[in-house]
């Protein structure tokens, strides 16, 4: 009886702690409302009907290195894509596996031996469907394709449609940006990760148009994250150094399919030269709060990928539109 009471008491303390959590603490273990660590790496967020949906890679189990790799190709078996929901960006409820991996067919794109990375979901008002794009690859990353899945509900389950090389181009690290007019664009690292591409999606968001634009040519950028501020487009990215962190940089354009201008590192202060030991994954505009953005990044633990942490920091713009990302030990999205 005493053991049961003690366990119940500890559970109540934990649940109270999560309910009273008031700050985002970058780099700490982030628990969901059930007390389990959030498992949503390389993620992105959809806002729909007053709810934020966080999708990310499920990294579970033993980390291992792919044999005969000429780089630090550490990985876990592909676990699919998870989904969490929140109304305050602080307390997250696990909704389950939005897109499961496949355990039986080793030839399938979603087989556990493959790569399922950087899932991003957007809602199509015309079709009423939720569309997920992600990087699909083989163990040695030679497949270099983009996969797409669709669902009637934001939490899934998503039905996998297939993968493609957009207009015949290699496609690895990626994000999806949905503009104010409803048009959607796929940003992806291509040409052996040396050049970034932007491709406009079709009206149903399920395939690519031929409107494909090369930017940051021969600049070796990956981990794209995009936002729009004051009618200007901003692309944040990292260098290509495997699991090791490096300095972020950003580029701007007044026309998303036009000329992009490269700039320096938006991070400031201590550890800015390593993006605070992390890598960009998404920029989230906070709903109902004008000009309020969150820079989302992953602090990868290459030897234990399941233990990789999340770095969320405020992204601010000065009067000239120059972005700045400052480290904060803890902070809150104020009402």
C-alpha positions as semicolon CSV with decimal commas, in nm:
position;residue;x (nm);y (nm);z (nm)
1;X;0,000;0,000;0,000
2;X;0,281;0,240;0,092
3;X;0,454;0,174;-0,242
4;X;0,132;0,251;-0,429
5;X;0,079;0,574;-0,234
6;X;0,439;0,679;-0,294
7;X;0,410;0,615;-0,667
8;X;0,083;0,809;-0,680
9;X;0,240;1,096;-0,486
10;X;0,535;1,113;-0,726
11;X;0,303;1,104;-1,025
12;X;0,099;1,393;-0,884
13;X;0,415;1,596;-0,825
14;X;0,532;1,535;-1,183
15;X;0,194;1,623;-1,333
16;X;0,176;1,939;-1,120
17;X;0,526;2,034;-1,234
18;X;0,433;2,003;-1,600
19;X;0,109;2,196;-1,547
20;X;0,298;2,479;-1,376
21;X;0,581;2,495;-1,629
22;X;0,595;2,854;-1,749
23;X;0,916;2,881;-1,946
24;X;1,082;2,738;-2,253
25;X;1,424;2,614;-2,144
26;X;1,644;2,559;-2,454
27;X;1,852;2,244;-2,438
28;X;1,665;2,085;-2,147
29;X;1,465;1,764;-2,168
30;X;1,119;1,873;-2,284
31;X;0,843;1,651;-2,145
32;X;0,494;1,609;-2,284
33;X;0,186;1,626;-2,063
34;X;0,221;1,255;-1,982
35;X;0,573;1,308;-1,851
36;X;0,756;1,150;-2,144
37;X;1,033;1,326;-2,340
38;X;0,903;1,485;-2,661
39;X;1,030;1,283;-2,959
40;X;0,988;1,512;-3,260
41;X;1,328;1,590;-3,411
42;X;1,394;1,792;-3,726
43;X;1,040;1,913;-3,682
44;X;0,795;2,170;-3,805
45;X;0,472;2,316;-3,671
46;X;0,127;2,365;-3,822
47;X;-0,127;2,604;-3,667
48;X;-0,485;2,498;-3,732
49;X;-0,812;2,599;-3,561
50;X;-0,643;2,741;-3,252
51;X;-0,408;2,446;-3,202
52;X;-0,037;2,405;-3,277
53;X;0,065;2,068;-3,422
54;X;0,431;1,972;-3,383
55;X;0,554;1,702;-3,621
56;X;0,899;1,548;-3,605
57;X;1,123;1,250;-3,662
58;X;1,086;0,967;-3,412
59;X;1,438;0,877;-3,301
60;X;1,414;0,574;-3,076
61;X;1,657;0,299;-2,986
62;X;2,026;0,234;-3,029
63;X;2,231;0,473;-3,240
64;X;2,466;0,303;-3,485
65;X;2,699;0,404;-3,766
66;X;2,637;0,293;-4,123
67;X;2,933;0,075;-4,226
68;X;3,176;0,195;-4,493
69;X;3,055;0,555;-4,475
70;X;3,301;0,830;-4,563
71;X;3,135;1,062;-4,309
72;X;2,987;1,031;-3,959
73;X;2,671;0,859;-4,079
74;X;2,517;0,785;-3,740
75;X;2,151;0,692;-3,728
76;X;1,873;0,499;-3,558
77;X;1,614;0,285;-3,731
78;X;1,358;0,515;-3,893
79;X;1,066;0,548;-3,654
80;X;0,826;0,749;-3,866
81;X;0,674;1,086;-3,778
82;X;0,521;1,184;-3,444
83;X;0,256;1,446;-3,368
84;X;0,207;1,660;-3,055
85;X;-0,049;1,935;-2,990
86;X;-0,049;2,251;-2,780
87;X;-0,242;2,574;-2,737
88;X;0,035;2,765;-2,556
89;X;0,356;2,632;-2,722
90;X;0,469;2,509;-2,380
91;X;0,257;2,210;-2,280
92;X;0,251;1,943;-2,550
93;X;0,019;1,642;-2,567
94;X;0,128;1,334;-2,758
95;X;-0,126;1,247;-3,031
96;X;0,053;0,940;-3,162
97;X;0,240;0,838;-3,475
98;X;0,115;1,052;-3,763
99;X;0,307;0,854;-4,025
100;X;0,446;0,512;-3,922
101;X;0,755;0,351;-4,060
102;X;0,740;0,008;-4,230
103;X;0,895;-0,301;-4,074
104;X;0,823;-0,570;-4,335
105;X;0,902;-0,444;-4,686
106;X;1,271;-0,348;-4,706
107;X;1,215;-0,188;-5,048
108;X;0,958;0,063;-4,914
109;X;1,052;0,430;-4,877
110;X;0,937;0,421;-4,515
111;X;1,120;0,104;-4,415
112;X;1,307;0,128;-4,084
113;X;1,638;0,088;-4,270
114;X;1,575;0,408;-4,468
115;X;1,592;0,779;-4,380
116;X;1,278;0,979;-4,291
117;X;1,375;1,336;-4,205
118;X;1,248;1,692;-4,153
119;X;0,870;1,640;-4,192
120;X;0,666;1,955;-4,257
121;X;0,285;1,975;-4,278
122;X;0,064;2,241;-4,435
123;X;-0,313;2,264;-4,477
124;X;-0,472;2,305;-4,820
125;X;-0,790;2,512;-4,793
126;X;-0,900;2,419;-5,145
127;X;-0,888;2,042;-5,095
128;X;-0,939;2,029;-4,717
129;X;-0,636;1,800;-4,690
130;X;-0,328;1,809;-4,470
131;X;-0,012;1,752;-4,672
132;X;0,321;1,631;-4,533
133;X;0,650;1,657;-4,719
134;X;0,973;1,501;-4,592
135;X;1,325;1,400;-4,696
136;X;1,340;1,032;-4,794
137;X;1,674;0,862;-4,840
138;X;1,869;0,539;-4,836
139;X;2,125;0,450;-4,570
140;X;2,408;0,601;-4,773
141;X;2,200;0,909;-4,867
142;X;2,228;0,836;-5,238
143;X;1,848;0,815;-5,290
144;X;1,803;1,191;-5,228
145;X;1,428;1,219;-5,274
146;X;1,128;1,403;-5,130
147;X;0,831;1,206;-4,999
148;X;0,471;1,321;-4,967
149;X;0,178;1,200;-4,758
150;X;-0,179;1,324;-4,707
151;X;-0,444;1,311;-4,434
152;X;-0,798;1,424;-4,363
153;X;-0,702;1,518;-4,005
154;X;-0,404;1,718;-3,878
155;X;-0,299;1,447;-3,631
156;X;-0,317;1,181;-3,901
157;X;-0,294;0,904;-3,982
158;X;-0,122;1,021;-4,300
159;X;-0,134;0,808;-4,613
160;X;0,201;0,789;-4,787
161;X;0,180;0,861;-5,161
162;X;0,539;0,822;-5,274
163;X;0,867;1,003;-5,336
164;X;1,021;1,201;-5,619
165;X;1,329;1,391;-5,723
166;X;1,173;1,732;-5,796
167;X;1,212;1,800;-6,167
168;X;1,483;1,534;-6,165
169;X;1,692;1,711;-5,898
170;X;1,852;1,556;-5,592
171;X;1,663;1,658;-5,278
172;X;1,779;1,623;-4,918
173;X;1,734;1,869;-4,625
174;X;1,410;2,059;-4,683
175;X;1,127;2,272;-4,559
176;X;0,789;2,384;-4,691
177;X;0,680;2,748;-4,689
178;X;0,317;2,851;-4,739
179;X;0,272;3,212;-4,847
180;X;-0,017;3,443;-4,756
181;X;-0,180;3,387;-5,095
182;X;-0,197;3,010;-5,041
183;X;0,089;2,922;-5,273
184;X;0,334;2,668;-5,127
185;X;0,704;2,629;-5,196
186;X;0,949;2,345;-5,136
187;X;1,300;2,454;-5,030
188;X;1,552;2,173;-5,064
189;X;1,928;2,117;-5,066
190;X;2,031;1,979;-5,404
191;X;2,326;1,910;-5,633
192;X;2,511;1,710;-5,364
193;X;2,399;1,970;-5,109
194;X;2,594;2,243;-5,286
195;X;2,297;2,449;-5,409
196;X;1,956;2,529;-5,262
197;X;1,645;2,499;-5,477
198;X;1,299;2,652;-5,440
199;X;1,016;2,479;-5,623
200;X;0,656;2,592;-5,635
201;X;0,408;2,316;-5,551
202;X;0,092;2,246;-5,748
203;X;-0,240;2,381;-5,621
204;X;-0,313;2,059;-5,430
205;X;0,041;2,065;-5,277
206;X;0,091;1,700;-5,376
207;X;0,348;1,749;-5,654
208;X;0,594;1,996;-5,800
209;X;0,551;2,245;-6,080
210;X;0,833;2,319;-6,325
211;X;0,882;2,656;-6,155
212;X;1,209;2,554;-5,990
213;X;1,464;2,818;-5,890
214;X;1,834;2,772;-5,794
215;X;1,968;2,994;-5,514
216;X;2,279;3,000;-5,289
217;X;2,464;2,836;-5,576
218;X;2,771;2,638;-5,466
219;X;2,735;2,769;-5,111
220;X;2,681;2,427;-4,948
221;X;2,384;2,516;-4,727
222;X;2,135;2,278;-4,564
223;X;1,871;2,273;-4,286
224;X;1,655;2,545;-4,444
225;X;1,402;2,737;-4,232
226;X;1,192;3,013;-4,387
227;X;0,973;3,300;-4,271
228;X;0,823;3,621;-4,405
229;X;0,859;3,955;-4,228
230;X;0,742;4,294;-4,355
231;X;0,685;4,148;-4,705
232;X;1,040;4,018;-4,724
233;X;1,139;3,651;-4,727
234;X;1,408;3,516;-4,494
235;X;1,590;3,186;-4,534
236;X;1,797;3,057;-4,241
237;X;2,031;2,764;-4,299
238;X;2,343;2,584;-4,178
239;X;2,663;2,473;-4,339
240;X;2,719;2,109;-4,436
241;X;2,925;1,957;-4,153
242;X;2,733;1,637;-4,080
243;X;2,615;1,610;-3,718
244;X;2,863;1,875;-3,603
245;X;2,718;2,225;-3,550
246;X;2,838;2,530;-3,741
247;X;2,751;2,896;-3,786
248;X;2,407;2,973;-3,925
249;X;2,357;3,230;-4,198
250;X;2,056;3,391;-4,359
251;X;1,951;3,516;-4,699
252;X;1,673;3,755;-4,803
253;X;1,455;3,819;-5,106
254;X;1,171;4,053;-5,191
255;X;1,035;3,797;-5,437
256;X;1,046;3,434;-5,325
257;X;1,137;3,318;-5,676
258;X;1,365;3,612;-5,741
259;X;1,713;3,719;-5,638
260;X;1,830;3,613;-5,292
261;X;2,099;3,811;-5,109
262;X;2,326;3,633;-4,863
263;X;2,406;3,779;-4,522
264;X;2,596;3,677;-4,212
265;X;2,518;3,490;-3,892
266;X;2,194;3,601;-3,720
267;X;2,303;3,446;-3,388
268;X;2,474;3,674;-3,137
269;X;2,696;3,629;-2,834
270;X;2,852;3,321;-2,678
271;X;2,837;3,007;-2,895
272;X;2,688;3,202;-3,187
273;X;2,956;3,049;-3,411
274;X;2,795;2,706;-3,360
275;X;2,431;2,824;-3,362
276;X;2,439;2,748;-2,988
277;X;2,555;2,393;-3,071
278;X;2,242;2,334;-3,282
279;X;2,105;2,331;-3,636
280;X;1,801;2,513;-3,775
281;X;1,481;2,324;-3,856
282;X;1,190;2,572;-3,865
283;X;1,081;2,932;-3,802
284;X;0,742;2,956;-3,632
285;X;0,529;3,272;-3,653
286;X;0,339;3,293;-3,322
287;X;-0,031;3,333;-3,394
288;X;-0,203;3,648;-3,268
289;X;0,128;3,818;-3,186
290;X;0,248;4,057;-3,454
291;X;0,610;4,015;-3,560
292;X;0,673;3,738;-3,306
293;X;0,877;3,442;-3,429
294;X;1,045;3,138;-3,276
295;X;1,368;2,998;-3,420
296;X;1,355;2,620;-3,382
297;X;1,672;2,411;-3,395
298;X;1,802;2,067;-3,301
299;X;2,101;2,004;-3,078
300;X;2,204;1,670;-3,221
301;X;2,369;1,402;-3,008
302;X;2,528;1,193;-3,281
303;X;2,617;0,903;-3,049
304;X;2,270;0,891;-2,894
305;X;2,027;1,051;-3,137
306;X;1,726;0,981;-2,917
307;X;1,883;1,212;-2,656
308;X;1,911;1,506;-2,901
309;X;1,760;1,824;-2,756
310;X;1,548;2,114;-2,885
311;X;1,672;2,472;-2,900
312;X;1,385;2,721;-2,928
313;X;1,479;3,089;-2,915
314;X;1,305;3,418;-2,994
315;X;1,379;3,560;-3,338
316;X;1,356;3,941;-3,353
317;X;1,392;4,196;-3,633
318;X;1,525;4,551;-3,598
319;X;1,384;4,857;-3,776
320;X;1,590;4,781;-4,085
321;X;1,466;4,422;-4,099
322;X;1,787;4,263;-3,975
323;X;1,719;3,945;-3,776
324;X;1,880;3,854;-3,445
325;X;1,873;3,530;-3,247
326;X;1,992;3,567;-2,888
327;X;2,055;3,288;-2,640
328;X;1,825;3,274;-2,337
329;X;1,857;3,022;-2,055
330;X;1,480;3,035;-2,018
331;X;1,207;3,250;-2,166
332;X;0,834;3,263;-2,226
333;X;0,602;3,357;-2,510
334;X;0,420;3,644;-2,342
335;X;0,046;3,693;-2,382
